Amino acid sequence: MVKFLDCTLRDGGYYNSWDFPGNVLNAYMQAMAQVDVDIVELGLRSLATQRFFGASAYATDEFLRELDIPAGLTIAVMVNAAELLKPDTTIEGILQHLFPETSSSSPVHLVRIASHVHEFRAALPASAWLKERGFQVGFNLMQVADRSQHEVEALAAEAAKWPLDVLYFADSMGSMNPDQTAQIIGWLRKHWVGPLGIHTHDNMGLALQNTLRAMDEGVTWLDSTVTGMGRGPGNAKTEQLALEIAERRGVPCNIVPLMGIIRDYFQPMQQRCGWGTNPYYYLAGKYGIHPSYIQEMMGDSRYSDEDIVAVIEHLRVEGGKKFSLNTLDAARNFYQGAPRGSWRPASLIAGRNVLVLGAGPGVAEHRAALERYIRREKPFVMALNTQTQLSPELIDVRVACHPVRLLADCEEHTRLPQPLVTPASMLPEDVKAALAGKELLDFGLGVQADQFVFAQSHCILPTSLVFAYALAVASSGQARRIYLAGFDGYGADDPRSAEVQRVLTAFEACNNRPELCTVTPSRYTLSATSIYAM
């Protein structure tokens, strides 16, 4: 009794902000019906409002009723457990907001909750609320591959206390092989006797093999996505799994409509976005490194092949299972010990204006005016990372702290003439060795949510973004004003825009900070003037 579930519109949405055209949605669902998919997960039910997401990020009942859903397809949505466990709210209150209708009137009949291990116990009561309203309920356990037998068995025991229709486990790092897959199934079966499901990632090219092995071991709920579309290397491919399931069911499989939508929509998007396994994802899976790390570097043309390999090697040694570019764990794992430093920025900055040079095109476009200003007014000039759009003699220091950029840029920094402001005494030994011979100005860094603290020789920041670090250097240095150039901003749907804006908002809420404004065009919300008026 296999349940074949396609979650393209949920997992694939990480590449296009869940913004799928309506004609694609309807063609996709017709194709799913033709290959005998039982369940389609049409997106998330999310509370996120910080930037634009398409309709599949919210998958409301109203939106789903607008779609041409073939008879026989069960409709599912996913909720992230982290959104159910927000402080100052109740799980029931959030669920009532996300699911205003019961299953009897809603197009949705299956709700899956994606949960990290540390969230699992607290989120399980959501199953009772949803079951009372007639929904089928599944829980997807993430990142279980590196858990011990005792931990996995304990998780299964907790699940057995609640009215779940299916318990899933996900190979989140793409690091499992078929034998490990079978082992985890055995551990879960110690206490969980209900249906099991599996969601595989394709880092090592084993997603399909792991899924088929799971089916051989009695797992009956199987996930896949069209072309494997999903975060990082993606997942088991629906077009392949459909053929395998059809063979085991002993029924024909009409794959023609699916191949048509792959040709017309998914393949062109895959060429643009680049999901699918490659040697970098293979290494990440082999060493248990979070695939988002690889995805971020591959999406940034500043990283060469050598850079990416160097970062992977560092994480292989230091540990990268919990490393994510979008969490504070990155800086906490990278920097060693309490924030500390030996250089006081006030020795060079006190009472001066500071000009911070970003990497945006505004620096090159207004280079002549910026250089005239620097020569005439002599501000203290800080360049972020390795950008070299102005004459080198006009740059006083470079600033670098973000783990990814610093790892990738070590060799380049040793060639650049300016001193480097960085948390030198807190760096891992391999990074210190790579920067040997470079003049380092040691300004410490700690990362703590919602914090902006400017001490004499260190700072505490809400993020390890180098932009925030530069603001802290200038503020600790008692700058008179901070001018920004080259902070043009990213596209409206780029998550980096929201991240930088959050830093700006937090910084401007600080007491006793220097005045801050941009002197070249910027999409961010901050004070502005013109470099030509200075």
C-alpha positions as CSV (number, residue, x, y, z in Angstrom):
1,M,0.0,0.0,0.0
2,V,2.6,2.6,-1.1
3,K,1.7,6.3,-0.8
4,F,3.5,8.2,-3.6
5,L,3.9,11.8,-2.6
6,D,5.3,14.6,-4.8
7,C,6.4,17.7,-3.0
8,T,7.9,19.8,-5.9
9,L,5.8,22.9,-5.1
10,R,6.9,22.9,-1.5
11,D,10.6,21.8,-1.6
12,G,11.2,23.4,-5.0
13,G,9.9,26.7,-3.9
14,Y,13.2,27.5,-2.2
15,Y,14.5,28.3,-5.7
16,N,11.7,30.6,-6.9
17,S,10.1,31.9,-3.7
18,W,7.2,29.5,-4.2
19,D,6.0,31.6,-7.1
20,F,4.7,29.1,-9.7
21,P,2.6,30.3,-12.6
22,G,-1.0,29.1,-12.6
23,N,-0.8,27.3,-15.9
24,V,2.2,25.4,-14.7
25,L,0.4,24.4,-11.5
26,N,-2.5,22.9,-13.4
27,A,-0.3,21.2,-16.0
28,Y,1.8,19.8,-13.2
29,M,-1.2,18.3,-11.4
30,Q,-2.5,16.7,-14.5
31,A,0.9,15.1,-15.0
32,M,0.9,13.9,-11.4
33,A,-2.4,12.1,-12.0
34,Q,-1.1,10.4,-15.1
35,V,1.9,8.9,-13.3
36,D,-0.3,7.7,-10.4
37,V,1.0,10.1,-7.7
38,D,-1.3,9.7,-4.7
39,I,-0.5,13.0,-2.9
40,V,0.7,16.3,-4.0
41,E,2.1,18.7,-1.5
42,L,1.1,22.1,-3.0
43,G,3.3,24.2,-0.7
44,L,3.7,25.5,2.8
45,R,1.3,27.0,5.3
46,S,3.6,29.7,6.5
47,L,3.5,32.8,8.7
48,A,6.4,34.4,6.9
49,T,5.8,38.0,5.8
50,Q,9.3,39.6,5.8
51,R,9.6,39.5,1.9
52,F,7.7,38.4,-1.2
53,F,6.7,34.8,-1.4
54,G,4.4,33.3,-4.0
55,A,1.1,31.7,-3.3
56,S,2.6,28.2,-2.7
57,A,4.3,29.5,0.4
58,Y,0.9,30.0,2.0
59,A,-1.3,27.5,0.0
60,T,-4.5,29.0,1.4
61,D,-7.8,27.3,0.9
62,E,-8.9,30.1,-1.3
63,F,-5.9,29.7,-3.5
64,L,-6.2,26.0,-3.7
65,R,-9.9,26.2,-4.8
66,E,-8.7,28.2,-7.8
67,L,-6.7,25.3,-9.1
68,D,-7.8,22.5,-11.4
69,I,-7.2,19.5,-9.1
70,P,-7.8,16.1,-10.7
71,A,-10.1,13.7,-9.0
72,G,-8.2,11.2,-6.8
73,L,-5.3,13.4,-5.9
74,T,-4.9,14.0,-2.1
75,I,-3.8,17.6,-1.3
76,A,-1.2,18.2,1.3
77,V,0.6,21.2,2.8
78,M,3.6,21.4,5.1
79,V,4.1,23.5,8.3
80,N,7.5,24.1,9.8
81,A,7.5,23.2,13.5
82,A,9.6,26.3,14.3
83,E,6.6,28.4,13.3
84,L,4.4,26.5,15.7
85,L,6.7,27.1,18.6
86,K,7.1,30.9,18.5
87,P,7.2,32.5,22.0
88,D,4.2,34.3,23.4
89,T,1.8,32.2,21.3
90,T,0.2,28.8,21.6
91,I,0.3,25.9,19.1
92,E,-3.5,25.9,19.0
93,G,-3.7,29.6,18.2
94,I,-1.2,29.4,15.4
95,L,-2.9,26.3,13.9
96,Q,-6.3,28.0,14.1
97,H,-4.8,30.9,12.1
98,L,-3.2,28.6,9.5
99,F,-6.1,26.2,9.2
100,P,-9.4,28.2,9.6
101,E,-11.4,25.4,8.0
102,T,-11.8,21.8,9.0
103,S,-10.9,18.9,6.6
104,S,-14.5,18.5,5.6
105,S,-14.6,21.9,3.8
106,S,-10.9,22.5,3.1
107,P,-9.2,21.2,-0.1
108,V,-6.3,20.1,2.2
109,H,-6.6,16.6,3.7
110,L,-3.0,15.9,4.8
111,V,-0.8,18.2,6.9
112,R,2.9,17.4,7.4
113,I,5.0,19.1,10.0
114,A,8.7,19.4,9.4
115,S,10.6,19.2,12.7
116,H,14.2,19.2,13.9
117,V,15.0,16.8,16.6
118,H,15.1,19.5,19.3
119,E,11.6,20.7,18.3
120,F,9.9,17.3,18.0
121,R,8.6,16.7,21.5
122,A,7.1,20.2,21.8
123,A,5.5,20.2,18.4
124,L,3.8,16.8,18.6
125,P,0.6,18.1,20.3
126,A,-0.2,19.8,17.0
127,S,-1.2,16.3,15.7
128,A,-4.0,16.1,18.2
129,W,-5.5,19.5,17.2
130,L,-5.3,18.6,13.5
131,K,-6.8,15.1,13.9
132,E,-9.7,16.5,15.8
133,R,-10.5,18.6,12.7
134,G,-10.3,15.7,10.4
135,F,-6.9,16.1,8.8
136,Q,-4.4,13.3,8.2
137,V,-1.2,14.2,10.0
138,G,2.5,13.4,9.2
139,F,5.6,14.4,11.1
140,N,8.9,14.7,9.2
141,L,11.9,14.2,11.4
142,M,14.9,16.1,9.9
143,Q,18.6,15.4,10.4
144,V,18.3,12.0,12.0
145,A,21.2,10.4,10.1
146,D,23.8,11.5,12.7
147,R,21.7,10.6,15.7
148,S,22.5,7.5,17.9
149,Q,20.4,4.4,18.1
150,H,19.2,5.5,21.5
151,E,18.2,8.9,20.3
152,V,16.3,7.6,17.3
153,E,14.5,5.0,19.3
154,A,13.5,7.6,21.9
155,L,12.1,9.8,19.1
156,A,10.0,6.9,17.8
157,A,8.7,6.3,21.4
158,E,7.6,9.9,21.6
159,A,5.8,9.7,18.2
160,A,4.0,6.6,19.3
161,K,2.2,8.6,22.0
162,W,0.4,10.8,19.5
163,P,-2.2,10.2,16.7
164,L,0.1,10.4,13.7
165,D,-0.9,8.8,10.4
166,V,2.8,8.6,9.2
167,L,6.2,9.2,10.7
168,Y,8.8,10.4,8.1
169,F,12.5,10.6,8.4
170,A,14.6,12.8,6.1
171,D,18.2,12.3,5.0
172,S,18.7,16.1,5.4
173,M,22.5,16.0,4.7
174,G,22.2,13.6,1.9
175,S,24.9,11.5,3.7
176,M,23.1,8.1,4.0
177,N,23.6,5.0,2.0
178,P,21.0,2.2,1.6
179,D,22.4,0.2,4.5
180,Q,22.3,3.2,6.8
181,T,18.7,3.8,5.6
182,A,17.7,0.3,6.6
183,Q,19.4,0.7,10.0
184,I,17.5,3.8,10.9
185,I,14.2,2.1,9.8
186,G,15.1,-0.7,12.2
187,W,15.7,1.7,15.0
188,L,12.4,3.6,14.4
189,R,10.5,0.2,14.4
190,K,11.6,-0.4,18.0
191,H,8.7,1.7,19.1
192,W,6.8,3.0,16.0
193,V,4.5,0.5,14.4
194,G,2.5,2.8,12.2
195,P,3.3,3.8,8.6
196,L,6.8,5.1,7.9
197,G,7.8,7.6,5.2
198,I,11.2,8.7,3.8
199,H,12.4,12.0,2.2
200,T,15.8,11.6,0.6
201,H,18.4,14.1,-0.7
202,D,20.6,13.4,-3.6
203,N,24.0,14.8,-2.5
204,M,25.8,11.5,-3.2
205,G,23.5,10.4,-6.1
206,L,21.8,7.9,-3.7
207,A,18.4,9.4,-3.3
208,L,16.5,6.9,-5.5
209,Q,18.5,4.0,-4.2
210,N,17.8,4.9,-0.6
211,T,14.1,5.4,-1.3
212,L,13.9,1.9,-3.0
213,R,15.8,0.3,-0.2
214,A,13.4,1.9,2.3
215,M,10.5,0.5,0.3
216,D,12.1,-3.0,0.5
217,E,12.3,-2.5,4.3
218,G,8.6,-1.8,4.6
219,V,8.5,2.1,4.3
220,T,5.2,2.9,2.5
221,W,5.2,6.7,2.1
222,L,7.7,7.9,-0.5
223,D,8.6,11.5,-1.4
224,S,10.0,12.8,-4.6
225,T,10.1,16.0,-6.7
226,V,10.0,16.7,-10.4
227,T,13.7,16.7,-11.7
228,G,14.6,16.4,-8.0
229,M,13.9,20.1,-7.6
230,G,14.7,21.0,-4.0
231,R,17.2,22.8,-1.8
232,G,20.8,22.1,-2.6
233,P,21.3,19.0,-4.7
234,G,17.6,18.2,-4.5
235,N,15.7,14.9,-4.0
236,A,14.7,11.6,-5.5
237,K,13.3,12.4,-9.0
238,T,9.6,11.9,-9.5
239,E,10.1,10.9,-13.1
240,Q,12.3,8.0,-12.0
241,L,10.5,6.9,-8.9
242,A,7.2,6.9,-10.8
243,L,8.6,4.2,-13.1
244,E,9.9,2.1,-10.2
245,I,6.6,2.3,-8.3
246,A,4.6,1.5,-11.4
247,E,6.7,-1.6,-12.0
248,R,6.1,-2.8,-8.5
249,R,2.4,-2.1,-8.7
250,G,2.2,-3.9,-12.0
251,V,0.5,-1.0,-13.7
252,P,1.4,1.1,-16.8
253,C,2.8,4.6,-16.3
254,N,2.0,7.4,-18.7
255,I,5.1,9.6,-18.3
256,V,4.5,11.7,-21.4
257,P,2.7,14.7,-19.8
258,L,5.3,14.8,-17.1
259,M,8.2,14.9,-19.6
260,G,6.4,17.7,-21.4
261,I,6.2,20.0,-18.4
262,I,9.8,19.1,-17.5
263,R,10.9,20.2,-21.0
264,D,8.9,23.4,-21.0
265,Y,9.3,24.6,-17.4
266,F,11.4,22.6,-15.0
267,Q,14.5,22.0,-17.2
268,P,14.9,25.7,-18.1
269,M,14.6,26.6,-14.5
270,Q,17.1,23.9,-13.5
271,Q,19.6,25.4,-15.9
272,R,19.1,28.8,-14.3
273,C,19.1,27.7,-10.7
274,G,21.4,24.7,-10.8
275,W,19.8,22.1,-8.4
276,G,21.1,18.6,-8.8
277,T,24.1,16.8,-7.4
278,N,27.7,17.5,-8.4
279,P,31.1,16.8,-6.8
280,Y,30.7,19.6,-4.2
281,Y,27.4,18.2,-3.0
282,Y,28.9,14.7,-3.1
283,L,31.7,15.8,-0.7
284,A,29.1,17.6,1.5
285,G,27.1,14.4,1.8
286,K,30.2,12.4,2.4
287,Y,31.4,14.6,5.2
288,G,28.0,15.5,6.6
289,I,28.2,19.2,5.7
290,H,25.0,21.2,5.4
291,P,24.1,21.5,1.7
292,S,22.9,25.1,2.0
293,Y,26.5,26.0,2.5
294,I,27.4,24.6,-1.0
295,Q,24.3,26.1,-2.6
296,E,25.2,29.6,-1.3
297,M,28.8,29.4,-2.6
298,M,27.7,28.0,-6.0
299,G,25.3,30.9,-6.4
300,D,28.0,33.5,-5.9
301,S,30.4,34.0,-8.8
302,R,33.1,35.3,-6.4
303,Y,33.9,31.8,-5.3
304,S,36.3,29.8,-7.5
305,D,36.4,26.0,-7.6
306,E,39.5,26.2,-5.3
307,D,37.6,28.4,-2.8
308,I,34.7,26.0,-2.6
309,V,37.0,23.0,-2.1
310,A,39.0,24.9,0.6
311,V,35.8,25.7,2.5
312,I,34.6,22.1,2.3
313,E,37.9,20.9,3.6
314,H,37.7,23.3,6.5
315,L,34.3,22.1,7.4
316,R,35.3,18.5,7.1
317,V,37.9,19.2,9.9
318,E,35.9,21.6,12.0
319,G,32.5,20.1,11.6
320,G,29.7,21.4,9.4
321,K,26.6,19.4,10.2
322,K,24.9,22.4,11.7
323,F,26.5,25.1,9.6
324,S,24.0,27.2,7.8
325,L,24.7,30.6,6.2
326,N,21.3,31.8,7.5
327,T,21.8,31.0,11.2
328,L,23.9,32.3,14.0
329,D,25.4,28.8,14.4
330,A,27.8,29.7,11.6
331,A,29.7,32.4,13.5
332,R,29.4,30.5,16.8
333,N,31.0,27.4,15.4
334,F,33.6,29.4,13.5
335,Y,34.9,31.8,16.1
336,Q,36.7,30.4,19.1
337,G,35.7,31.4,22.7
338,A,34.3,34.6,24.1
339,P,34.6,37.8,22.0
340,R,38.0,39.4,22.5
341,G,40.5,41.5,20.6
342,S,43.8,43.4,21.0
343,W,43.2,46.4,18.5
344,R,41.2,49.4,19.5
345,P,39.7,51.2,16.4
346,A,39.6,54.5,18.3
347,S,43.4,54.7,17.9
348,L,42.8,55.4,14.2
349,I,39.2,56.5,13.9
350,A,38.2,58.7,16.9
351,G,36.5,61.9,15.7
352,R,36.9,61.2,12.0
353,N,34.3,60.4,9.4
354,V,34.3,56.9,8.1
355,L,33.6,55.8,4.5
356,V,32.6,52.1,4.1
357,L,33.0,50.7,0.6
358,G,30.6,47.9,-0.3
359,A,30.7,45.6,-3.3
360,G,27.8,47.1,-5.2
361,P,28.2,48.8,-8.6
362,G,27.7,52.3,-7.0
363,V,31.4,52.4,-6.1
364,A,32.6,51.9,-9.7
365,E,29.9,54.1,-11.2
366,H,30.8,57.0,-8.9
367,R,34.5,56.3,-8.5
368,A,35.8,59.7,-9.6
369,A,33.6,61.6,-7.1
370,L,34.4,59.2,-4.3
371,E,38.2,59.5,-4.9
372,R,37.9,63.3,-5.0
373,Y,36.1,63.3,-1.7
374,I,38.6,60.9,-0.1
375,R,41.6,63.0,-1.3
376,R,40.0,66.3,-0.2
377,E,38.4,65.3,3.2
378,K,40.6,62.4,4.2
379,P,37.9,60.1,5.9
380,F,38.9,56.8,7.3
381,V,38.2,54.4,4.4
382,M,37.2,50.8,5.1
383,A,36.7,48.3,2.2
384,L,34.6,45.2,2.8
385,N,36.4,42.0,2.0
386,T,38.5,42.1,-1.2
387,Q,36.7,44.5,-3.5
388,T,39.2,46.8,-5.3
389,Q,37.1,49.4,-7.2
390,L,39.0,52.4,-5.8
391,S,42.7,53.2,-6.0
392,P,44.5,51.1,-3.3
393,E,46.3,54.0,-1.7
394,L,43.0,55.6,-0.8
395,I,41.8,52.6,1.3
396,D,43.0,52.6,4.9
397,V,41.9,49.0,6.0
398,R,39.9,46.1,4.8
399,V,37.3,44.4,6.9
400,A,36.5,40.7,6.9
401,C,34.7,38.5,9.3
402,H,32.0,36.4,7.6
403,P,33.1,32.7,7.8
404,V,32.4,31.9,4.2
405,R,34.1,35.0,2.7
406,L,37.1,34.9,5.0
407,L,37.7,31.2,4.2
408,A,37.5,31.8,0.5
409,D,39.5,35.1,0.5
410,C,42.5,34.2,2.7
411,E,45.0,34.0,-0.2
412,E,43.7,37.2,-1.8
413,H,44.0,39.1,1.5
414,T,47.7,38.1,1.7
415,R,48.3,39.8,-1.6
416,L,46.4,43.0,-0.8
417,P,48.4,45.9,0.7
418,Q,46.0,47.2,3.4
419,P,45.9,45.9,7.0
420,L,43.0,43.5,7.6
421,V,40.5,44.1,10.4
422,T,39.3,40.7,11.6
423,P,38.7,38.8,14.8
424,A,42.3,37.5,14.5
425,S,42.7,35.9,17.9
426,M,39.5,34.0,17.6
427,L,40.1,32.4,14.2
428,P,40.5,28.7,13.7
429,E,44.2,27.6,13.4
430,D,44.0,26.8,9.7
431,V,42.7,30.2,8.9
432,K,45.4,31.9,11.0
433,A,48.0,29.8,9.1
434,A,46.5,30.9,5.7
435,L,46.8,34.6,6.8
436,A,50.4,34.2,8.0
437,G,52.5,37.3,7.2
438,K,49.4,39.5,6.8
439,E,49.0,42.6,9.1
440,L,46.0,41.9,11.1
441,L,44.1,44.3,13.3
442,D,42.5,42.1,15.9
443,F,38.9,43.3,16.7
444,G,36.8,40.6,18.4
445,L,33.4,39.4,17.4
446,G,30.6,37.7,19.2
447,V,27.2,36.8,17.6
448,Q,24.0,37.0,19.7
449,A,20.5,37.5,18.5
450,D,19.2,41.1,18.7
451,Q,22.5,42.5,20.1
452,F,24.6,45.4,19.0
453,V,27.4,46.1,21.5
454,F,30.4,48.2,20.8
455,A,33.3,47.6,23.1
456,Q,36.8,49.1,22.8
457,S,38.3,46.0,21.2
458,H,35.4,43.8,20.3
459,C,31.7,43.8,19.4
460,I,28.6,41.7,19.8
461,L,26.4,41.6,16.7
462,P,23.1,39.9,15.6
463,T,24.9,38.4,12.6
464,S,28.3,37.7,11.2
465,L,27.7,39.8,8.1
466,V,30.8,41.8,7.4
467,F,28.6,44.9,6.9
468,A,27.4,44.7,10.5
469,Y,31.0,44.2,11.6
470,A,32.2,47.3,9.7
471,L,29.5,49.4,11.4
472,A,30.7,48.1,14.8
473,V,34.3,48.9,14.0
474,A,33.3,52.5,13.1
475,S,31.1,52.8,16.2
476,S,33.7,51.3,18.6
477,G,36.2,53.6,17.0
478,Q,34.1,56.7,17.9
479,A,33.5,57.8,14.4
480,R,31.8,61.1,13.9
481,R,29.7,59.9,10.9
482,I,29.5,56.8,8.8
483,Y,29.1,57.2,5.0
484,L,28.2,54.2,2.9
485,A,29.1,53.7,-0.8
486,G,28.3,50.7,-2.9
487,F,25.4,49.5,-0.8
488,D,23.0,49.3,-3.8
489,G,21.0,46.4,-2.5
490,Y,19.8,43.2,-4.1
491,G,16.7,42.3,-5.9
492,A,13.4,42.5,-4.0
493,D,13.1,38.7,-3.8
494,D,16.7,38.2,-2.7
495,P,16.9,37.1,1.0
496,R,20.1,39.1,1.4
497,S,18.2,42.3,1.1
498,A,16.0,41.6,4.1
499,E,19.0,40.5,6.1
500,V,20.9,43.7,5.4
501,Q,17.8,45.8,6.2
502,R,17.4,44.0,9.5
503,V,21.0,44.9,10.4
504,L,20.4,48.6,9.4
505,T,17.2,48.7,11.5
506,A,18.9,47.2,14.5
507,F,21.9,49.5,14.2
508,E,19.8,52.6,13.9
509,A,17.9,51.7,17.1
510,C,21.2,51.8,19.0
511,N,22.0,54.6,21.4
512,N,25.2,56.7,21.0
513,R,25.9,55.4,17.5
514,P,27.4,57.6,14.7
515,E,25.1,59.2,12.2
516,L,24.7,56.9,9.2
517,C,23.9,57.7,5.6
518,T,24.5,56.4,2.0
519,V,26.3,58.6,-0.5
520,T,25.5,56.5,-3.6
521,P,22.1,55.1,-4.7
522,S,20.7,52.4,-2.4
523,R,17.5,50.4,-2.2
524,Y,17.7,50.2,1.6
525,T,15.7,52.4,4.0
526,L,18.3,54.8,5.5
527,S,19.3,58.4,5.3
528,A,20.9,59.5,2.1
529,T,23.0,62.3,0.6
530,S,25.0,62.6,-2.6
531,I,28.7,62.2,-3.0
532,Y,28.5,65.1,-5.4
533,A,27.2,67.4,-2.7
534,M,30.0,66.6,-0.2
